[in-house]
Amino acid sequence: MSMSIGSLHTCRVIALVTSVMWTGAAHALDARPNTTQVDWYASLRLQAESVHPDERSAASRYTGLRDAYSRVGVSVQHALSPALTLNGQLELPLDMANLSVQDPYDQGDNGRDNPERLRIARIGLQGDWGAVHWGQQWMPYYNAVSAPVDAFSSYYSGFATYTVFRVRHTVAYTSPSFRGLSASAAYAPAKGNRRSTSRIDDERVQVALSYDLGATRLADALDDRGDAGYGRNRLYGLSATHRAGAWQMAAKYERFDTGNHNPGSFSRDGNEAVNLLVTHQRGDNTIKVMLARVEGYGENIVHLGIDHQYNPQLKFFAEFYSEAETAAITTRGDGLSGFRAATSGGHAWLLGLRRDF
C-alpha cells in the first residue's frame, strides 16, 4: 500500500511527539522529586463560518468549517540546580477542518512545498540572568507589539499586523525584569526565515523593550525582516495596554522603513498599521471590539466578538470579521495558499468552540 509524502510526514510528526512525551515521562519517574516536570496538553478549536468575499468573480461565498489553531503539545522542565532550569516544548498544529497535522494558515505553496507541521519546537536554559532558547518559538516583536491586540478566539485573530509570529532555528534571549523593564532579542538564519510565513531568504533580527507598570504596559520593538529583494526592510512597532477592573484597552502602531516603493504592496516604505482593542468581562462573558487600519494588508478592519466561558475547559465564541482589502479572507479551507488580492476583502460571520484538555 502506498503512502503520500504528506501522510508520511504526519506519521513521523505524531511518532516524534509521542516519543517526547514518553521520554519525558520516563525521566520524570527516574528523577528526584520536584526535579523534573512534564506537562502535556491539547486544545480543540473549531468554527463554523459564513464567508462573503467582496469580489465574487475572484472567490465564491461559502459556509463551512475552519480550524481556529487547534494544537497538541508537551513541555518539560528539569532543574539542573536551584538557579538553573533546562526546559523544552514541542507543539503540533492540528487542522481539524482539513483533518491534517498542519498549520491551518500555512498549508504550503507560496514559496514552500510542504505545510508547516510545527507550532513550537524549542529548547533552552533559564536562570536569574534571564532565558535563552533555540528553535521555533514566539518572536520578541510579536510578544511586545502584536500580542496585546491578538485577543480573539477565531481563525481571524492576529491578522492585523505586519510581523511574523514564529520562526524556525531562532536563537532568542529574554532578560529578567528590572523594576518593570525587560528586554528581548532574537536572531534567525535564512534557512529559518524562508520557512516562515514571510518567505524571505535572508537572516532576521529582532529586539524589543517592555515596561510593566502594573495595570499599564508599554512596549516597542524592531523587526529587521531581511532583504526581500529591495534592500532595507525594517519594521518598527509600539504598543500600550491598560487594565481597569473588568475593562482592558490595547493600542498598537507599526510602520515600515524599506526600500520598497511599489504602490499597494505589503511592505511599501511608510506603510502604517494602527489598532485599537477594547474588551469587557461581565461574568462568564467577554465582549471584544477591535478597529484597525493596516495599509497594504486588509486596510480598514473591524473585528467584533463575544466569548462565553462555559466551564474552565470549554469556551464558546461568536464573531464578526470584516476587511476592506484581502488579508485573512480566503477560499474554502485554504490559508496563505488561498490568498487572492482580487477578492478585495470581505466579511465573515462565525460560531465556534474551544475545548482544552
C-alpha positions as CSV (number, residue, x, y, z in Angstrom):
1,M,0.0,0.0,0.0
2,S,1.4,3.4,-1.0
3,M,1.7,6.4,1.3
4,S,1.8,10.0,0.3
5,I,4.6,12.3,1.3
6,G,2.2,14.4,3.4
7,S,0.9,11.3,5.2
8,L,4.4,10.1,5.8
9,H,5.4,13.5,7.4
10,T,2.2,13.3,9.5
11,C,3.1,9.9,10.8
12,R,6.7,11.0,11.6
13,V,5.5,14.1,13.5
14,I,3.0,12.1,15.6
15,A,5.7,9.5,16.3
16,L,8.0,12.3,17.4
17,V,5.6,13.9,19.8
18,T,4.6,10.5,21.3
19,S,8.3,9.7,21.8
20,V,9.0,13.0,23.5
21,M,6.0,12.5,25.8
22,W,7.1,9.0,26.8
23,T,10.7,10.0,27.2
24,G,9.8,13.0,29.3
25,A,7.5,10.9,31.5
26,A,10.2,8.2,31.9
27,H,12.7,10.9,33.0
28,A,10.2,12.3,35.4
29,L,9.8,8.9,37.1
30,D,13.5,8.4,37.4
31,A,14.3,11.9,38.7
32,R,14.3,13.2,42.3
33,P,11.0,14.7,43.5
34,N,10.3,18.2,42.2
35,T,13.4,18.0,39.8
36,T,11.6,17.2,36.5
37,Q,8.1,18.4,35.5
38,V,6.3,17.1,32.4
39,D,3.1,18.6,31.2
40,W,1.2,17.6,28.1
41,Y,-1.8,19.4,26.7
42,A,-4.2,19.7,23.8
43,S,-6.7,22.2,22.7
44,L,-9.5,21.7,20.1
45,R,-10.6,24.9,18.4
46,L,-13.1,24.8,15.6
47,Q,-15.5,27.3,14.0
48,A,-18.5,27.2,11.6
49,E,-18.4,30.2,9.3
50,S,-20.2,32.0,6.6
51,V,-17.7,33.9,4.4
52,H,-18.6,36.6,1.9
53,P,-15.8,37.9,-0.3
54,D,-16.4,41.3,-1.8
55,E,-15.5,40.4,-5.4
56,R,-17.5,37.2,-6.2
57,S,-15.7,36.7,-9.6
58,A,-12.5,36.1,-7.7
59,A,-13.8,33.9,-4.9
60,S,-17.3,32.5,-4.1
61,R,-19.0,32.9,-0.8
62,Y,-19.3,29.7,1.3
63,T,-20.5,28.2,4.6
64,G,-18.2,25.6,6.2
65,L,-15.8,24.6,9.0
66,R,-12.4,26.2,9.7
67,D,-9.9,25.2,12.3
68,A,-9.0,28.0,14.8
69,Y,-5.5,26.9,15.7
70,S,-6.0,23.5,17.5
71,R,-2.9,22.1,18.9
72,V,-1.3,19.3,21.0
73,G,1.9,19.6,22.9
74,V,4.3,18.7,25.7
75,S,6.5,20.8,27.9
76,V,9.4,19.6,30.0
77,Q,11.3,21.4,32.8
78,H,14.3,19.9,34.6
79,A,16.1,21.7,37.4
80,L,19.8,21.4,36.8
81,S,20.4,23.4,40.0
82,P,18.4,25.7,42.3
83,A,19.3,28.6,40.0
84,L,19.3,26.9,36.5
85,T,16.5,25.1,34.7
86,L,16.6,23.2,31.4
87,N,13.3,23.4,29.5
88,G,11.8,22.4,26.2
89,Q,8.5,22.5,24.4
90,L,7.1,20.7,21.4
91,E,3.7,21.8,20.0
92,L,2.0,20.5,16.8
93,P,-0.8,22.2,14.9
94,L,-4.0,20.2,14.3
95,D,-6.1,21.4,11.3
96,M,-9.3,19.7,12.4
97,A,-11.3,21.1,9.4
98,N,-8.9,19.5,6.9
99,L,-8.1,16.5,9.1
100,S,-4.3,17.1,8.9
101,V,-1.3,17.8,11.1
102,Q,-0.6,21.2,9.6
103,D,-1.0,24.9,10.4
104,P,-4.4,26.0,9.1
105,Y,-2.9,29.2,7.7
106,D,0.5,27.9,6.4
107,Q,-0.6,24.9,4.4
108,G,2.3,25.2,1.9
109,D,2.6,26.7,-1.6
110,N,3.5,30.4,-2.0
111,G,7.2,29.5,-2.0
112,R,7.1,26.5,0.3
113,D,6.5,22.9,-0.9
114,N,5.2,21.5,2.4
115,P,2.8,22.7,5.1
116,E,4.0,23.9,8.5
117,R,3.8,20.9,10.8
118,L,5.2,22.5,13.9
119,R,4.0,25.4,16.0
120,I,6.7,25.3,18.7
121,A,9.8,23.2,18.9
122,R,12.3,24.8,21.3
123,I,14.9,24.0,24.0
124,G,16.7,26.3,26.4
125,L,18.0,27.4,29.7
126,Q,16.5,29.7,32.3
127,G,18.1,31.3,35.4
128,D,18.4,34.5,37.3
129,W,20.3,36.0,34.3
130,G,17.2,35.5,32.0
131,A,16.4,32.8,29.5
132,V,17.9,31.7,26.2
133,H,16.1,29.3,23.8
134,W,16.8,27.8,20.4
135,G,14.3,26.5,17.8
136,Q,10.9,27.5,16.5
137,Q,9.3,29.9,19.0
138,W,7.3,33.1,19.5
139,M,9.3,36.1,18.4
140,P,10.1,39.1,20.5
141,Y,8.4,41.7,18.2
142,Y,5.2,39.7,18.2
143,N,5.2,39.3,22.0
144,A,5.9,43.0,22.6
145,V,3.8,44.7,19.9
146,S,1.3,42.4,18.2
147,A,0.2,40.1,21.0
148,P,-1.7,42.8,23.0
149,V,-4.3,43.1,20.2
150,D,-4.3,39.4,19.2
151,A,-7.2,38.7,21.6
152,F,-9.9,36.9,19.6
153,S,-10.7,33.2,19.7
154,S,-11.3,32.5,16.0
155,Y,-9.0,31.9,13.0
156,Y,-9.2,35.6,12.1
157,S,-7.4,36.7,15.2
158,G,-3.9,38.2,14.7
159,F,-4.0,39.1,11.0
160,A,-4.0,42.9,11.6
161,T,-0.2,43.1,11.9
162,Y,2.9,43.1,9.6
163,T,5.1,40.8,11.6
164,V,5.6,37.1,11.7
165,F,4.6,35.0,14.8
166,R,7.2,32.2,14.9
167,V,10.4,31.4,13.0
168,R,12.4,28.2,12.9
169,H,16.1,27.9,14.0
170,T,15.8,31.1,16.1
171,V,18.1,31.9,19.0
172,A,16.3,34.2,21.4
173,Y,17.2,35.8,24.8
174,T,14.9,37.4,27.3
175,S,16.3,39.4,30.2
176,P,14.9,39.4,33.8
177,S,12.7,42.3,34.8
178,F,14.4,45.2,36.5
179,R,11.8,47.4,38.1
180,G,9.4,46.5,35.4
181,L,11.8,47.0,32.5
182,S,12.8,44.0,30.4
183,A,14.4,43.3,27.0
184,S,14.5,40.5,24.5
185,A,16.3,39.8,21.2
186,A,16.3,37.1,18.6
187,Y,18.3,36.0,15.5
188,A,17.0,33.6,12.8
189,P,19.2,32.5,9.9
190,A,18.0,32.5,6.4
191,K,17.0,28.8,6.5
192,G,14.6,29.6,9.3
193,N,13.2,32.9,7.9
194,R,12.5,31.4,4.4
195,R,10.3,28.7,6.0
196,S,8.3,31.3,7.9
197,T,5.1,32.8,6.6
198,S,7.3,35.8,5.4
199,R,9.2,33.5,2.9
200,I,12.2,35.8,3.0
201,D,15.5,34.1,2.1
202,D,17.7,36.1,4.5
203,E,18.6,36.3,8.2
204,R,16.2,38.1,10.5
205,V,16.9,40.1,13.7
206,Q,14.5,41.4,16.3
207,V,14.9,43.4,19.5
208,A,12.2,44.5,21.9
209,L,11.8,46.5,25.2
210,S,8.8,46.4,27.5
211,Y,7.9,48.4,30.6
212,D,5.4,46.9,33.1
213,L,3.8,49.5,35.4
214,G,1.3,47.1,36.9
215,A,-2.1,48.0,35.3
216,T,-0.3,49.5,32.3
217,R,2.3,48.0,30.0
218,L,4.3,49.9,27.3
219,A,6.5,48.2,24.6
220,D,8.5,49.0,21.5
221,A,10.3,46.7,19.1
222,L,12.3,46.5,15.8
223,D,11.9,43.7,13.3
224,D,14.7,43.7,10.7
225,R,13.0,41.3,8.3
226,G,15.9,40.5,5.9
227,D,16.4,41.5,2.3
228,A,13.4,40.6,0.2
229,G,14.9,42.0,-3.0
230,Y,14.7,45.7,-2.3
231,G,17.4,46.2,0.4
232,R,16.4,47.8,3.6
233,N,13.4,46.0,5.2
234,R,12.7,47.1,8.8
235,L,9.5,47.3,10.8
236,Y,9.1,49.4,13.9
237,G,6.3,49.0,16.4
238,L,4.8,50.4,19.6
239,S,2.1,49.1,21.9
240,A,0.3,50.1,25.1
241,T,-2.2,48.2,27.3
242,H,-4.1,49.2,30.3
243,R,-6.4,47.2,32.7
244,A,-9.1,48.9,34.7
245,G,-11.3,46.5,36.5
246,A,-13.4,44.5,34.0
247,W,-12.1,46.7,31.1
248,Q,-8.9,46.2,29.1
249,M,-7.7,48.5,26.4
250,A,-4.8,48.0,24.0
251,A,-3.3,50.0,21.1
252,K,-0.7,49.2,18.5
253,Y,1.2,51.2,15.9
254,E,3.6,49.8,13.2
255,R,5.5,51.5,10.4
256,F,7.6,50.1,7.6
257,D,11.0,51.5,6.7
258,T,12.0,49.8,3.5
259,G,13.5,50.2,0.0
260,N,10.1,49.1,-1.4
261,H,8.3,51.9,-3.2
262,N,5.7,49.9,-5.2
263,P,2.2,51.3,-4.6
264,G,-0.2,48.9,-2.9
265,S,2.5,46.4,-1.8
266,F,2.5,44.8,1.6
267,S,5.9,46.2,2.8
268,R,5.8,49.6,0.9
269,D,8.0,52.2,2.6
270,G,5.9,54.2,5.1
271,N,3.0,51.7,5.3
272,E,1.4,52.0,8.7
273,A,-0.8,49.8,10.9
274,V,-2.9,51.2,13.8
275,N,-5.1,49.0,16.0
276,L,-7.4,49.8,18.9
277,L,-8.8,47.0,21.0
278,V,-11.3,47.2,23.9
279,T,-12.5,44.2,25.9
280,H,-15.0,44.0,28.8
281,Q,-15.6,41.0,31.0
282,R,-19.0,40.5,32.6
283,G,-19.4,37.3,34.5
284,D,-18.7,34.4,32.2
285,N,-18.9,36.6,29.0
286,T,-16.2,38.7,27.4
287,I,-17.1,41.3,24.8
288,K,-14.3,42.3,22.3
289,V,-14.2,45.2,19.8
290,M,-11.2,45.9,17.6
291,L,-10.9,48.6,14.9
292,A,-7.7,48.7,12.7
293,R,-6.2,50.4,9.7
294,V,-3.5,48.2,8.1
295,E,-2.2,49.8,4.9
296,G,-1.5,47.2,2.2
297,Y,-3.0,44.3,4.2
298,G,-6.6,44.5,4.9
299,E,-6.9,48.3,5.0
300,N,-9.9,49.1,7.2
301,I,-10.6,46.2,9.6
302,V,-13.5,45.6,12.0
303,H,-13.5,42.7,14.4
304,L,-16.2,42.1,16.9
305,G,-16.7,39.1,19.3
306,I,-18.1,37.6,22.4
307,D,-16.7,34.7,24.4
308,H,-18.7,32.6,26.8
309,Q,-16.7,30.6,29.3
310,Y,-19.0,27.6,30.0
311,N,-16.5,26.0,32.3
312,P,-12.7,26.2,32.8
313,Q,-12.1,23.8,29.9
314,L,-14.9,24.8,27.5
315,K,-15.5,28.1,25.8
316,F,-18.0,29.1,23.1
317,F,-17.5,32.2,20.8
318,A,-19.2,34.2,18.2
319,E,-17.5,36.8,16.0
320,F,-17.9,39.1,13.0
321,Y,-14.8,40.0,10.9
322,S,-14.6,42.5,8.0
323,E,-11.7,43.7,5.9
324,A,-11.7,46.3,3.1
325,E,-8.9,44.6,1.1
326,T,-7.7,41.0,1.2
327,A,-5.7,39.8,4.2
328,A,-7.5,36.9,6.0
329,I,-10.4,36.1,3.8
330,T,-9.6,33.1,1.5
331,T,-11.3,30.4,-0.4
332,R,-12.9,27.5,1.5
333,G,-10.5,25.6,3.8
334,D,-7.4,27.4,2.5
335,G,-4.9,29.7,4.3
336,L,-2.0,31.6,2.8
337,S,-2.1,29.4,-0.3
338,G,-5.7,30.7,-0.9
339,F,-4.7,34.4,-0.7
340,R,-6.2,36.3,-3.7
341,A,-5.8,40.0,-3.8
342,A,-8.6,40.2,-6.4
343,T,-11.0,39.1,-3.8
344,S,-10.8,42.7,-2.4
345,G,-11.6,41.7,1.2
346,G,-15.0,40.7,2.5
347,H,-16.6,39.7,5.8
348,A,-17.3,36.5,7.8
349,W,-19.8,35.5,10.5
350,L,-18.9,32.6,12.7
351,L,-19.7,30.5,15.7
352,G,-17.1,28.3,17.4
353,L,-15.9,26.4,20.4
354,R,-12.6,25.8,22.3
355,R,-12.1,22.7,24.4
356,D,-8.9,22.4,26.4
357,F,-7.5,19.1,27.7
